[in-house]
Amino acid sequence: MENYLSAQQLGTFAGIAIATNVIVQFTKSIFKKRCKDYVIRIYTFAVTLILSFIFIPHNNTLKDIVLLIINSILICMTSFGNYEIFKDTYRNTKK
């Protein structure tokens, strides 16, 4: 089990970004058929927020909750960036 993500690794910025990418990439086809792109972005933020609340240690104070939301926004934006890099890299550029 040393080669897989642990709960401690998921508590980091990179761990949650990786988990978000994996979860969203495998489940977004459910939403993509019926909804527009902005729904995928909201879904990505929701996944990130849930993972952050589960794996990042915090107290239930207003300060910690606000910080988790801000961190979730940053991780969500990182996940969008990762997707764009892969999409642009493998895009067919023939005209």
TAZIGI-V213808 format. One record per residue. N is the residue number from 1. RES is the residue in one small letter. OMEGA is omega in whole degrees, -180 to 180 (none if undefined). Layout:
{{N	RES	OMEGA} {N	RES	OMEGA}}
//
This chain:
{{1	m	-178} {2	e	-177} {3	n	-178} {4	y	178} {5	l	176} {6	s	178} {7	a	179} {8	q	178} {9	q	178} {10	l	178} {11	g	179} {12	t	179} {13	f	-178} {14	a	-180} {15	g	180} {16	i	177} {17	a	178} {18	i	180} {19	a	178} {20	t	179} {21	n	-178} {22	v	-178} {23	i	-177} {24	v	-178} {25	q	-179} {26	f	-177} {27	t	-174} {28	k	179} {29	s	177} {30	i	-178} {31	f	-173} {32	k	-179} {33	k	-173} {34	r	-171} {35	c	178} {36	k	-176} {37	d	-178} {38	y	178} {39	v	177} {40	i	179} {41	r	177} {42	i	178} {43	y	178} {44	t	178} {45	f	-180} {46	a	178} {47	v	180} {48	t	-179} {49	l	179} {50	i	179} {51	l	179} {52	s	180} {53	f	-178} {54	i	-167} {55	f	178} {56	i	180} {57	p	-179} {58	h	170} {59	n	-179} {60	n	176} {61	t	-180} {62	l	-180} {63	k	-179} {64	d	180} {65	i	177} {66	v	178} {67	l	177} {68	l	179} {69	i	178} {70	i	177} {71	n	178} {72	s	177} {73	i	179} {74	l	179} {75	i	178} {76	c	178} {77	m	175} {78	t	178} {79	s	176} {80	f	-180} {81	g	178} {82	n	179} {83	y	-180} {84	e	178} {85	i	-179} {86	f	-180} {87	k	-180} {88	d	-179} {89	t	-175} {90	y	-180} {91	r	178} {92	n	-175} {93	t	179} {94	k	180} {95	k	none}}
//
